[in-house]
Amino acid sequence: MTPAPQPLDDEEIDRRLGDLPGWRRESGEIFKWFRFGSFPEAIGFLGRLVEPCERVDHHPDIENHYDRVRIGLHTWSVNAITEKDLVLAAEIEAIAG
């Protein structure tokens, strides 16, 4: 059995967010708004997230507003921000280009 992820402290989260441009911490999650040139580009981005999220069995909260996408991450099993969130945020950042 895999041990539960451990919550990160505020200092560690803030330090690590320094490597993730545009990501912020608020209300117990990290999040970022992404803007694209069109609705199809925004939806295409969402499609590219499916495989990496499924692979690590970690799924973001997603909002789509035409050409904008909000991605929010926190680890539900511990109701906190964990290493899993920051690793997935970095992968999402790479996908967004």
ABEGO torsion letter per residue (X at the ends): XBBBBBBBBAAAAAAAAAABBGBBBBGGBBBBBBBBABAAAAAAAAAAAAAAAAAAGBBBBBBBBGABBBBBBBBAAAGBBBAAAAAAAAAAAAAAX
